[in-house]
């Protein structure tokens, strides 16, 4: 890297950071995410004795140059928790292998909000996914923000990337926002500098997102509102 670019990287790491839009159902691709997009490919719902799967109905219109990271969203019902979550393992693995076949970015992403009682299953599942995915495909996993304060979730997790989601944090929101802004060193190492997820509807001080080499962005309005084509770090939309 020429000296001038090295100097810029040291003085302005955010200038070289990658920003990726999460595209859930009906979301459109914002111009600033034209390099890569993380696109929901399949939704699996685990509820009681059922494991229901729903593939994406319509793929968004994308320029050929956009690199696609397929996302598998696994929802664990809190109203009717799965009685035998282990039975869903094969379905999840097969769905992730399908996602890997559709990846053009070299990444796939597991978005699964496991409960504390499901932690052993979750960690084992991630380990098996990493083992069964092709070596050329990297495994990204999202993480609930509070996992960043619980090493048992993230220590030696067999994923190539952990993406803590610093939005929709529920009852932990006030405490987590304070930690992110005032004492980020207290977070798990996986949550401090690599990748993280944010929302333009829940903005932080710009310095928070600028710590991360790669940021994913979720917009509850599906990137269809005025100004959505502006990069998230340049916006101050409430």
N, C-alpha and C positions, 0 to 999 in steps of 0.2 A: 504494500500500500504506500503510495507516495506520501512524503512527510506532511504535505498540506492536508491530505485527507485524514491522516492519523491525528493531526492536531485538531481538526474539526470534530472527529469522533470523540476525542477526550473532552473538548469544550462543550459540545452539543450532542450528547448521545441520542437525544430524541430525533435529531435530524436524520439518523440512520435507522431508527426503529421502524419495524414493519407493523402496519395496522391492517387487521383482517375483519371483515364484516361477517357476523353470523347471519345466515339467511334461513329463517324459519319459514313456515308455510306462507305463501303470498308475498314474501319480502322481495324487494327488487335490489339489484346490485348498485351500490353507490359508486360513483366514479373513482373515489379515492381507494377503493378495494379492488381495483382492476388487476392487480398482480395475483392475488389469491383470495378465495372466498371459502368459508366453512359452511357447508350446505347440509341442512337436515336431510338425510336420506331415508331414514326409517324410524318409527316410533314403536317401542315395545312397552306395553302396560302389564305390570305384574300385580294381580289383584286376586286375593283368595286362592282358589285352585286354578285360576285362569292365567294364561300368558298370551295376551293378544298382541298381534303385530299389524302395523299399518304402514305401508310404504308411502313415500311422497307421491302425491297424485300428479303434480305438474312440476317439471324441472324449470327453473328460471331461465330466461333468455340470457345467454352469456357470450361475450366475444370469445373466439377460439383461443386467445392468448391467456385467458384466466385459468389459473391453476386451482383445481377443486380439491378440497379436503372434505370428504363425506363424513357426516356426523350421525352416529347412532345414539338416539335418545332413549334411555331406559328409565321409565317412570315406575317407582315403587309406591303403590297406593298407601296413603296414610290412613285412609278411612277403612279399607279392607286389606290389611297387609297380607302378602303372600304366605300361604301356609307351609309351602315347601319350596323355598326360593331356589334350592339346588336343582330342581327340575328344569329351571329356565336356562341353565348353563349352556346346553347344547344349542338352543335357539339363538342365544346372544352371540355365541362364537360363530355360528354359521352366518348370522347377519353381518358381523364384523368382517368376515372373509369376503362376503359380497361387496361390502363397502370398499375393501382394499382393492378389489378388481376394478372399481369405478374411480379410484383416486388417480389424479394427474399431478398432484403436488408431492406425492411420496409420503403423505400423512393420512391417517384416519383418526377420528376422535370419538371416544366414549364419553357420553354425558349421562352420568348415573348418580343420582342423589341417594346413596345408600344410608340406611339408619344405623345407629350404633350397634344394634343387635345383628346387623348384616355385614359388619366390618370384615370378619374373617372370610366370608364368602366373597366380598368385593375384592379384597387383596389377592385371594387365590384366583379369582376370575381374571384380574389384570395380568397376573403372572402367566396364566395359561394363554391369554390372548397374545401376549408378547412372544410366547414360545411358538404359537401356531401361525402367526402372521408371517408373510414372506419377509426375509431379512431386509429387503429393499424398502419396506414400508415401515415408517415410524409410527409409534402409538402415542397419541395425545389423550390425556384424560382431564376432564374438568374436576374441580374440587370445591366443595362448599367452603365458604370463607372461614368458618370456625374450625375446619380441619387444620388450618394453618397454625392453630394453637394446640393441636393434639398430635404429637409425633407418632402415635401408634397407627394413625391413618397413612402417613406419608413417608416414614422412615423406610428406605430401601424399597419403595414401591416400584414395581417393574415396568414403569412407563418411561418413554423417551422425553415426555414433556408433561408437566403438571400446570393446569390453568386454573388458579383460584378465581372464583367469581365474586368480585367485589361489588355486587349489586343485589337487590332483593334479599338482603341479609336478615330480614325479620327482626326478632328481638335482639340479635347480636349487632344490629347495624350501628348503634351509637358507639359501642365499645370498639368495634372493628375499625370504624372510621377514625377514631382517636388514635388507635395503634398505628394504622397506616400512615397517618399524617405526622405523628409525634414520635413513635418508637418502633419503626418497621424492623429493626434488628431483632426484636423479640419474636418475630414470626419464624416459622419453619423455613429453612434455607430454600426449599422448593417454591416458596411463596414470595421471595424477596426481589428477584432480579430477572429471571428468565422470561416467563410469559404470565399474563394475567388477563382476566376478562372484566370489562367495564360497561357501563351504560351511559349514554349522553343524558338520560333523564335523572341520573344520580351523580352529578359531577363532583370530582375532587379538585383540589389545587393541582394545577398542571404538573407540578413536580412529582406527584405520586405516579401517574402513568408513565412519566418520562424515565422512571427507574428501570422500566422493563424493555427488553430487547424486542419483544413481540407482544402486541396487545390485540385482543379480540373484543369486538364491540357488538352489543345486543341492543337493538332499538325496538321499543314496544310498539312503535308505529310502523315498523317494517320498512324503514328508510323511505317512506313515502311523503314525509312532511317537508315543508319549505326549509331549505338549507341543508338537507340531508346529504348533498353531494360535497359539502365541506368536510375536511378531515375532522374527526372527533376532537382532537387536541386543540383545534383552532376555534371550537365552539364554546359557548357558555350558556347553552340552552338549558333551562331548569327542567 
